[in-house]
Amino acid sequence: MASDEGTVRVDSWIWSVRLTKTRSQAAAACRAGHVRVNGDRAKPAQPVRTGDEVRLYHAGRERVVVVSRLVSKRVGPPVAVECYVDNSPPAPAREEAAAVGHRDRGAGRPTKRDRRDLEQLRGR
């Protein structure tokens, strides 16, 4: 389970501690610039050490975690939680996330007035 070398690839670690569902999602997030290690943009193969701060923007929220244990293979949820210290801001409430301009199904294409109202709701 634990790696003896002292470093693990950042994409592998993110996947191993269940911050993303697949390793390819973790690698894609790194390539897109959504992963930062100690404030610097991370490539998928960048090594991660114990004590590093990893920032991941995934699924509409930012996760800020500090590495407390290195794992190279995917572990279960109880073990995964022990591998990092979560300093993430609280997740937004579901009501707030869903409140952004919702149209009824089958309502058709929005009119110009509807579009302007939606843009005003979104703050554009």
PyMOL commands that place a pseudoatom at each C-alpha (Angstrom):
pseudoatom trace, name=CA, resn=MET, resi=1, chain=A, elem=C, hetatm=0, pos=[0.000, 0.000, 0.000]
pseudoatom trace, name=CA, resn=ALA, resi=2, chain=A, elem=C, hetatm=0, pos=[2.489, 2.644, 1.098]
pseudoatom trace, name=CA, resn=SER, resi=3, chain=A, elem=C, hetatm=0, pos=[5.301, 3.625, -1.180]
pseudoatom trace, name=CA, resn=ASP, resi=4, chain=A, elem=C, hetatm=0, pos=[8.863, 3.294, 0.137]
pseudoatom trace, name=CA, resn=GLU, resi=5, chain=A, elem=C, hetatm=0, pos=[10.532, 5.697, -2.336]
pseudoatom trace, name=CA, resn=GLY, resi=6, chain=A, elem=C, hetatm=0, pos=[9.234, 8.857, -0.649]
pseudoatom trace, name=CA, resn=THR, resi=7, chain=A, elem=C, hetatm=0, pos=[7.421, 10.179, -3.730]
pseudoatom trace, name=CA, resn=VAL, resi=8, chain=A, elem=C, hetatm=0, pos=[4.395, 9.198, -5.826]
pseudoatom trace, name=CA, resn=ARG, resi=9, chain=A, elem=C, hetatm=0, pos=[3.044, 10.638, -9.087]
pseudoatom trace, name=CA, resn=VAL, resi=10, chain=A, elem=C, hetatm=0, pos=[0.475, 13.347, -8.385]
pseudoatom trace, name=CA, resn=ASP, resi=11, chain=A, elem=C, hetatm=0, pos=[-2.150, 11.898, -10.754]
pseudoatom trace, name=CA, resn=SER, resi=12, chain=A, elem=C, hetatm=0, pos=[-1.763, 8.460, -9.186]
pseudoatom trace, name=CA, resn=TRP, resi=13, chain=A, elem=C, hetatm=0, pos=[-2.013, 9.867, -5.666]
pseudoatom trace, name=CA, resn=ILE, resi=14, chain=A, elem=C, hetatm=0, pos=[-5.132, 11.936, -6.454]
pseudoatom trace, name=CA, resn=TRP, resi=15, chain=A, elem=C, hetatm=0, pos=[-6.813, 8.815, -7.839]
pseudoatom trace, name=CA, resn=SER, resi=16, chain=A, elem=C, hetatm=0, pos=[-5.558, 6.581, -5.013]
pseudoatom trace, name=CA, resn=VAL, resi=17, chain=A, elem=C, hetatm=0, pos=[-7.090, 8.750, -2.279]
pseudoatom trace, name=CA, resn=ARG, resi=18, chain=A, elem=C, hetatm=0, pos=[-10.385, 8.978, -4.194]
pseudoatom trace, name=CA, resn=LEU, resi=19, chain=A, elem=C, hetatm=0, pos=[-10.389, 12.683, -5.087]
pseudoatom trace, name=CA, resn=THR, resi=20, chain=A, elem=C, hetatm=0, pos=[-11.226, 11.641, -8.677]
pseudoatom trace, name=CA, resn=LYS, resi=21, chain=A, elem=C, hetatm=0, pos=[-13.045, 8.563, -9.947]
pseudoatom trace, name=CA, resn=THR, resi=22, chain=A, elem=C, hetatm=0, pos=[-10.433, 7.500, -12.501]
pseudoatom trace, name=CA, resn=ARG, resi=23, chain=A, elem=C, hetatm=0, pos=[-6.729, 7.983, -12.983]
pseudoatom trace, name=CA, resn=SER, resi=24, chain=A, elem=C, hetatm=0, pos=[-7.339, 9.332, -16.465]
pseudoatom trace, name=CA, resn=GLN, resi=25, chain=A, elem=C, hetatm=0, pos=[-9.564, 12.054, -14.951]
pseudoatom trace, name=CA, resn=ALA, resi=26, chain=A, elem=C, hetatm=0, pos=[-6.753, 12.929, -12.556]
pseudoatom trace, name=CA, resn=ALA, resi=27, chain=A, elem=C, hetatm=0, pos=[-4.216, 13.101, -15.400]
pseudoatom trace, name=CA, resn=ALA, resi=28, chain=A, elem=C, hetatm=0, pos=[-6.591, 15.199, -17.518]
pseudoatom trace, name=CA, resn=ALA, resi=29, chain=A, elem=C, hetatm=0, pos=[-7.091, 17.616, -14.611]
pseudoatom trace, name=CA, resn=CYS, resi=30, chain=A, elem=C, hetatm=0, pos=[-3.305, 17.971, -14.317]
pseudoatom trace, name=CA, resn=ARG, resi=31, chain=A, elem=C, hetatm=0, pos=[-2.894, 18.623, -18.042]
pseudoatom trace, name=CA, resn=ALA, resi=32, chain=A, elem=C, hetatm=0, pos=[-5.724, 21.194, -17.963]
pseudoatom trace, name=CA, resn=GLY, resi=33, chain=A, elem=C, hetatm=0, pos=[-4.041, 23.121, -15.135]
pseudoatom trace, name=CA, resn=HIS, resi=34, chain=A, elem=C, hetatm=0, pos=[-6.614, 22.231, -12.458]
pseudoatom trace, name=CA, resn=VAL, resi=35, chain=A, elem=C, hetatm=0, pos=[-4.009, 20.720, -10.117]
pseudoatom trace, name=CA, resn=ARG, resi=36, chain=A, elem=C, hetatm=0, pos=[-1.435, 22.721, -8.170]
pseudoatom trace, name=CA, resn=VAL, resi=37, chain=A, elem=C, hetatm=0, pos=[1.229, 21.319, -5.869]
pseudoatom trace, name=CA, resn=ASN, resi=38, chain=A, elem=C, hetatm=0, pos=[2.606, 23.861, -3.398]
pseudoatom trace, name=CA, resn=GLY, resi=39, chain=A, elem=C, hetatm=0, pos=[1.189, 26.672, -5.548]
pseudoatom trace, name=CA, resn=ASP, resi=40, chain=A, elem=C, hetatm=0, pos=[2.783, 25.541, -8.837]
pseudoatom trace, name=CA, resn=ARG, resi=41, chain=A, elem=C, hetatm=0, pos=[0.934, 23.980, -11.756]
pseudoatom trace, name=CA, resn=ALA, resi=42, chain=A, elem=C, hetatm=0, pos=[1.455, 20.225, -11.766]
pseudoatom trace, name=CA, resn=LYS, resi=43, chain=A, elem=C, hetatm=0, pos=[2.028, 17.834, -14.646]
pseudoatom trace, name=CA, resn=PRO, resi=44, chain=A, elem=C, hetatm=0, pos=[0.643, 14.294, -14.204]
pseudoatom trace, name=CA, resn=ALA, resi=45, chain=A, elem=C, hetatm=0, pos=[4.060, 12.764, -13.444]
pseudoatom trace, name=CA, resn=GLN, resi=46, chain=A, elem=C, hetatm=0, pos=[5.126, 15.390, -10.896]
pseudoatom trace, name=CA, resn=PRO, resi=47, chain=A, elem=C, hetatm=0, pos=[6.233, 13.751, -7.642]
pseudoatom trace, name=CA, resn=VAL, resi=48, chain=A, elem=C, hetatm=0, pos=[4.301, 14.380, -4.437]
pseudoatom trace, name=CA, resn=ARG, resi=49, chain=A, elem=C, hetatm=0, pos=[5.881, 14.079, -0.996]
pseudoatom trace, name=CA, resn=THR, resi=50, chain=A, elem=C, hetatm=0, pos=[4.455, 13.993, 2.498]
pseudoatom trace, name=CA, resn=GLY, resi=51, chain=A, elem=C, hetatm=0, pos=[3.585, 17.524, 3.637]
pseudoatom trace, name=CA, resn=ASP, resi=52, chain=A, elem=C, hetatm=0, pos=[2.882, 18.902, 0.133]
pseudoatom trace, name=CA, resn=GLU, resi=53, chain=A, elem=C, hetatm=0, pos=[-0.272, 20.967, -0.411]
pseudoatom trace, name=CA, resn=VAL, resi=54, chain=A, elem=C, hetatm=0, pos=[-2.355, 19.771, -3.383]
pseudoatom trace, name=CA, resn=ARG, resi=55, chain=A, elem=C, hetatm=0, pos=[-5.098, 21.998, -4.808]
pseudoatom trace, name=CA, resn=LEU, resi=56, chain=A, elem=C, hetatm=0, pos=[-7.545, 20.307, -7.168]
pseudoatom trace, name=CA, resn=TYR, resi=57, chain=A, elem=C, hetatm=0, pos=[-10.425, 22.000, -8.968]
pseudoatom trace, name=CA, resn=HIS, resi=58, chain=A, elem=C, hetatm=0, pos=[-12.810, 19.167, -9.834]
pseudoatom trace, name=CA, resn=ALA, resi=59, chain=A, elem=C, hetatm=0, pos=[-16.583, 18.708, -10.120]
pseudoatom trace, name=CA, resn=GLY, resi=60, chain=A, elem=C, hetatm=0, pos=[-17.303, 22.403, -9.640]
pseudoatom trace, name=CA, resn=ARG, resi=61, chain=A, elem=C, hetatm=0, pos=[-15.400, 22.905, -6.396]
pseudoatom trace, name=CA, resn=GLU, resi=62, chain=A, elem=C, hetatm=0, pos=[-11.873, 23.396, -5.187]
pseudoatom trace, name=CA, resn=ARG, resi=63, chain=A, elem=C, hetatm=0, pos=[-10.293, 20.795, -2.917]
pseudoatom trace, name=CA, resn=VAL, resi=64, chain=A, elem=C, hetatm=0, pos=[-7.282, 21.814, -0.813]
pseudoatom trace, name=CA, resn=VAL, resi=65, chain=A, elem=C, hetatm=0, pos=[-5.525, 18.872, 0.828]
pseudoatom trace, name=CA, resn=VAL, resi=66, chain=A, elem=C, hetatm=0, pos=[-2.189, 18.348, 2.564]
pseudoatom trace, name=CA, resn=VAL, resi=67, chain=A, elem=C, hetatm=0, pos=[-0.522, 14.995, 1.903]
pseudoatom trace, name=CA, resn=SER, resi=68, chain=A, elem=C, hetatm=0, pos=[-0.064, 13.070, 5.147]
pseudoatom trace, name=CA, resn=ARG, resi=69, chain=A, elem=C, hetatm=0, pos=[0.605, 9.613, 3.709]
pseudoatom trace, name=CA, resn=LEU, resi=70, chain=A, elem=C, hetatm=0, pos=[1.737, 8.336, 0.319]
pseudoatom trace, name=CA, resn=VAL, resi=71, chain=A, elem=C, hetatm=0, pos=[-0.155, 5.553, -1.414]
pseudoatom trace, name=CA, resn=SER, resi=72, chain=A, elem=C, hetatm=0, pos=[0.437, 4.254, -4.916]
pseudoatom trace, name=CA, resn=LYS, resi=73, chain=A, elem=C, hetatm=0, pos=[-2.559, 1.914, -5.200]
pseudoatom trace, name=CA, resn=ARG, resi=74, chain=A, elem=C, hetatm=0, pos=[-6.224, 2.826, -4.806]
pseudoatom trace, name=CA, resn=VAL, resi=75, chain=A, elem=C, hetatm=0, pos=[-7.417, 2.306, -1.239]
pseudoatom trace, name=CA, resn=GLY, resi=76, chain=A, elem=C, hetatm=0, pos=[-10.823, 2.151, 0.431]
pseudoatom trace, name=CA, resn=PRO, resi=77, chain=A, elem=C, hetatm=0, pos=[-12.588, 5.292, 1.672]
pseudoatom trace, name=CA, resn=PRO, resi=78, chain=A, elem=C, hetatm=0, pos=[-11.693, 4.844, 5.381]
pseudoatom trace, name=CA, resn=VAL, resi=79, chain=A, elem=C, hetatm=0, pos=[-7.982, 4.492, 4.537]
pseudoatom trace, name=CA, resn=ALA, resi=80, chain=A, elem=C, hetatm=0, pos=[-8.110, 7.259, 1.909]
pseudoatom trace, name=CA, resn=VAL, resi=81, chain=A, elem=C, hetatm=0, pos=[-9.315, 9.824, 4.468]
pseudoatom trace, name=CA, resn=GLU, resi=82, chain=A, elem=C, hetatm=0, pos=[-6.246, 9.080, 6.610]
pseudoatom trace, name=CA, resn=CYS, resi=83, chain=A, elem=C, hetatm=0, pos=[-3.903, 9.896, 3.696]
pseudoatom trace, name=CA, resn=TYR, resi=84, chain=A, elem=C, hetatm=0, pos=[-4.625, 13.631, 3.637]
pseudoatom trace, name=CA, resn=VAL, resi=85, chain=A, elem=C, hetatm=0, pos=[-5.722, 16.580, 5.756]
pseudoatom trace, name=CA, resn=ASP, resi=86, chain=A, elem=C, hetatm=0, pos=[-8.673, 18.308, 4.102]
pseudoatom trace, name=CA, resn=ASN, resi=87, chain=A, elem=C, hetatm=0, pos=[-8.451, 22.125, 4.240]
pseudoatom trace, name=CA, resn=SER, resi=88, chain=A, elem=C, hetatm=0, pos=[-11.092, 22.662, 1.537]
pseudoatom trace, name=CA, resn=PRO, resi=89, chain=A, elem=C, hetatm=0, pos=[-13.678, 25.411, 1.803]
pseudoatom trace, name=CA, resn=PRO, resi=90, chain=A, elem=C, hetatm=0, pos=[-17.157, 24.016, 2.535]
pseudoatom trace, name=CA, resn=ALA, resi=91, chain=A, elem=C, hetatm=0, pos=[-19.137, 22.786, -0.464]
pseudoatom trace, name=CA, resn=PRO, resi=92, chain=A, elem=C, hetatm=0, pos=[-21.956, 25.081, -1.624]
pseudoatom trace, name=CA, resn=ALA, resi=93, chain=A, elem=C, hetatm=0, pos=[-25.468, 24.012, -0.632]
pseudoatom trace, name=CA, resn=ARG, resi=94, chain=A, elem=C, hetatm=0, pos=[-27.384, 22.074, -3.273]
pseudoatom trace, name=CA, resn=GLU, resi=95, chain=A, elem=C, hetatm=0, pos=[-30.112, 24.713, -3.376]
pseudoatom trace, name=CA, resn=GLU, resi=96, chain=A, elem=C, hetatm=0, pos=[-27.574, 27.440, -4.225]
pseudoatom trace, name=CA, resn=ALA, resi=97, chain=A, elem=C, hetatm=0, pos=[-25.982, 25.375, -6.985]
pseudoatom trace, name=CA, resn=ALA, resi=98, chain=A, elem=C, hetatm=0, pos=[-29.328, 24.523, -8.613]
pseudoatom trace, name=CA, resn=ALA, resi=99, chain=A, elem=C, hetatm=0, pos=[-30.849, 28.003, -8.306]
pseudoatom trace, name=CA, resn=VAL, resi=100, chain=A, elem=C, hetatm=0, pos=[-29.075, 29.374, -11.375]
pseudoatom trace, name=CA, resn=GLY, resi=101, chain=A, elem=C, hetatm=0, pos=[-31.675, 29.930, -14.144]
pseudoatom trace, name=CA, resn=HIS, resi=102, chain=A, elem=C, hetatm=0, pos=[-33.655, 26.751, -14.717]
pseudoatom trace, name=CA, resn=ARG, resi=103, chain=A, elem=C, hetatm=0, pos=[-36.113, 26.324, -17.589]
pseudoatom trace, name=CA, resn=ASP, resi=104, chain=A, elem=C, hetatm=0, pos=[-38.911, 23.796, -17.608]
pseudoatom trace, name=CA, resn=ARG, resi=105, chain=A, elem=C, hetatm=0, pos=[-38.436, 20.784, -19.830]
pseudoatom trace, name=CA, resn=GLY, resi=106, chain=A, elem=C, hetatm=0, pos=[-40.296, 21.174, -23.118]
pseudoatom trace, name=CA, resn=ALA, resi=107, chain=A, elem=C, hetatm=0, pos=[-40.518, 24.955, -22.811]
pseudoatom trace, name=CA, resn=GLY, resi=108, chain=A, elem=C, hetatm=0, pos=[-38.806, 25.371, -26.158]
pseudoatom trace, name=CA, resn=ARG, resi=109, chain=A, elem=C, hetatm=0, pos=[-36.168, 27.835, -27.185]
pseudoatom trace, name=CA, resn=PRO, resi=110, chain=A, elem=C, hetatm=0, pos=[-35.990, 30.921, -24.925]
pseudoatom trace, name=CA, resn=THR, resi=111, chain=A, elem=C, hetatm=0, pos=[-37.246, 34.203, -26.317]
pseudoatom trace, name=CA, resn=LYS, resi=112, chain=A, elem=C, hetatm=0, pos=[-35.090, 37.290, -26.337]
pseudoatom trace, name=CA, resn=ARG, resi=113, chain=A, elem=C, hetatm=0, pos=[-36.759, 38.495, -23.139]
pseudoatom trace, name=CA, resn=ASP, resi=114, chain=A, elem=C, hetatm=0, pos=[-36.212, 35.074, -21.477]
pseudoatom trace, name=CA, resn=ARG, resi=115, chain=A, elem=C, hetatm=0, pos=[-32.550, 35.121, -22.476]
pseudoatom trace, name=CA, resn=ARG, resi=116, chain=A, elem=C, hetatm=0, pos=[-32.066, 38.618, -21.040]
pseudoatom trace, name=CA, resn=ASP, resi=117, chain=A, elem=C, hetatm=0, pos=[-33.779, 37.580, -17.800]
pseudoatom trace, name=CA, resn=LEU, resi=118, chain=A, elem=C, hetatm=0, pos=[-31.501, 34.508, -17.529]
pseudoatom trace, name=CA, resn=GLU, resi=119, chain=A, elem=C, hetatm=0, pos=[-28.403, 36.603, -18.153]
pseudoatom trace, name=CA, resn=GLN, resi=120, chain=A, elem=C, hetatm=0, pos=[-29.515, 39.095, -15.500]
pseudoatom trace, name=CA, resn=LEU, resi=121, chain=A, elem=C, hetatm=0, pos=[-29.995, 36.213, -13.035]
pseudoatom trace, name=CA, resn=ARG, resi=122, chain=A, elem=C, hetatm=0, pos=[-26.497, 34.917, -13.783]
pseudoatom trace, name=CA, resn=GLY, resi=123, chain=A, elem=C, hetatm=0, pos=[-25.038, 38.388, -13.294]
pseudoatom trace, name=CA, resn=ARG, resi=124, chain=A, elem=C, hetatm=0, pos=[-23.801, 39.003, -16.819]
for i in range(1, 124): cmd.bond("trace and resi %d" % i, "trace and resi %d" % (i + 1))
show_as sticks, trace
zoom trace
